[in-house]
Amino acid sequence: MTDLPDTGVERPYGEPPVLDAKPDYKVAFKRTLAKFSQDQCTDLAAALTYYSIQAMVPAMIAGLSLLGLFGDGKKTTNSVITSIAAIAGTDESELGGIRNFIDGLQTSGGAGFAFFFGILLSLWSASGYVGAFARMQNRIYDVAEGRPVFKLRLWLYLVTIIQVILLVIAAMALVMTGPVAKEVGSLIGLGDTAVMVWDIAKWPFVVLIVMFIIGLMFWATPNVRRPFKQGVLNPGAVLAFFVWVIGSAAFAWYVSNMGNYGKYGQLATAIMVLLWLWITNLAMLFGAEFDAETLRTRQLKTGYPAEELILLPVRDESGIDKKAEKYDDLVEAAHQLRVDSGVPDEAVENMMPVVPAERSNERTTAAQNSSPEKQPVTPSTRTLEGAPKIAAATKDEAPDLSDDATVTKAQRRADAKPSRDAAAQAEHERAEVAADREQRRRRALAEGQHKRAVRERLAAQEAKVKAEQKKVEAERLKEAKKAEAERPLEEKWAEVESNRARYDHSNTREFRAVSAEREDRRRRWFEGKRG
């Protein structure tokens, strides 16, 4: 298990902990409000808005080129230009550049290339959004990204493809309404009643798809392992959806009644789209925070010490060890740069202010605790021991200079003269510090390798026990089937009759006739088997 800084809590390995308690939504909501501000989610939502815009442009290119392949491109282009002109509040004649761009995408020669290029580019851009959301989820769960880059990118592409397919299904469900739904219903043989039912049922269907997409983002993106059902069907996705609906409605009301975006001219539409995407990503991050905090309250009510860290195992920690080793190399190179400077420690002491050790420790610990990724690094191993020891003399130890007559000029000159072996002593201390640091680094690496070996050995033992149990269960089932096959038919029929006798019908004429016919068939069947 991974040690946490300043606490005795360890991150679990293997399967996620089993939780029997229900979440405390009141406590989770209060913590969500605090964590939303602490994790700087407004800034993170702005970053997600950039990735959203980056994914929208190639998707629009693919959609417009698709009209040139399968639809009436000229008619659709006119409709799109009319809609853009109405939204932007301008004349269609001023949108000639946009019309030429759309016509170029819908030409027979360029539509196919634009479609496939737009699909590939949109998938790449959308996976960038999913990757950014994964990094922000890691900040919420206080975990570093340990998955290898190639493995992570493949996983993000898979999640993106699934979400795009679900979004297409939701969009088709919204389009299938009114005359379109009637036309499709007549083609597949559905009546007006079925079409009317679909017009009502499509809304909860689309809502469920959107909630599933949000829950899939919450489950698949962070570098922590959660059960699929618990991660996808969670209250955070529900809250994110309703916050998004309420926020979008409030923003639409504001734009219609109070917003004065007309002065921006043609840029007004772009500004409104950016603000709406920012509100959407705020809702997503708020739901992610609430999802994490509801899980924390369940762990707390079950008895797990999850006050500071949500106790979930990581998906992959191989990258975390590599990042830690690279950081250690950077620290070592920085220390070597200071050693090579040749500045004696006495000069460093004169340049640096005197700070009590306790206060320095508190500042360093606070800085580490406020970082997005809390690494198990204490100030004593990377900050204080490598620096020269600076100590302020106390009042009793300091020389009394109040009487100038008692201190002669020769004595002051002798006290100010540096010792001949000061340079050798400083070099010796630097060598000791470097050796001590190297020893601590090797000890930490050895301890990590030992813990990893213990985990692998325990996992192998557990797998062996499960395999043996599975083998015993298979043999038991095999013996049971063999014993069942060797039972005589008379015993089986007797068991059947015993079960029937427990639920026997009343002794009516119909029941007696059926029983007689059954006995006659059974007698003939036994005679045929024996003959």
C-alpha angles and dihedrals in degrees: 000000000000115000117231123218118259093357137082093228121115129200110245124243129214117014123014115260117271112249122201100168126088120240123263102230095188094056091040092053093049091050090046091058091051095044092046089063096037093054091048092236094171089064091043090052089054090054090049089050089059091053089047092056090045090056096044098061098059090041089056090049091053092046095049093046089049089061089057091053102045109008144054096282098186095050093044091048091055091050092049093048091048091051093048091049091050093049094045093043095233139115122273091235090066091059096066093123092055091047092052091048092052092044089052091053092050099051114117092243098048104031095080094047092045091049097052093039090050092049093052093044093047092051090050092048093045090050087054088057091049090049092051090049089051091055090050091048088053088055090051092052094040093236131131123233107259102163116109114254096243093047092045094050092051090050092049091049090052092050090047093051092050091050093047090052091050091048091051090051091050092048092050090050090054092047092050095083138111114352092000091056091047092050093049091044092053091050093054095038102257122144132226091268093059091047091051091050090050091052088059100037096048093075098060087040092056091044091054091049092051092048090049090051091051092046090049089055091051093049103039105040109058123077092244130096121238133164110269095234092047093046100046101036099051136135091242092069091049092049092046091053095050093043088052092050093047093044092049092049092048091048092049090051091048093050092047098046111020110014117101102200096140091092090065092063114196091359091066093084093051091049092050092048091051092050092048092050089049090053089048093053091045088057091048093052093044089053091048091052091048091049091053093046094049088053089049092053090050090053092047093050090048090054104258117138095242098143094119104014133035103234105231128135118245121248093225130357101178092101092050092061091048092051091049091051091049091050091050089053090052091050091048091050091049091050091049089052090056092046092050091053089078093217109148119237091243090063091048090053091053092049097048124070118244109255123178111250093233092055092047090052092051093050093049093047092048091051091051093047091052093052118105092240114042105211119194093249121129124203092245093065102046109017117030108029094053093051125077115268110255116193128173115224114242123234093260093050097045117093117254107243097171093103108057091185093066093058115065126204091248091053092051090049091050092049092049094049109101119236117260094233095046093105092049091048092050092049090049091051091049090051090050091050092050092047091048091050092049090049092051091048093051091046091052092048092048091048091050092049090048092051091048091050090050091051092049091048092050090047091051091049091049091049090050092051091049091049091051091048090049090050092050091048091050091051091048092052090047092052091047091052091047092050091048091051092051095053112110118248092239090060092049092049090048090054090049091050090048091054091046091050090059090059099030119160124234115282098261129154092252092050092050091051092051091047092051091050091048092050091049092052091047092050092050091047092053091047090052092050093049093044 
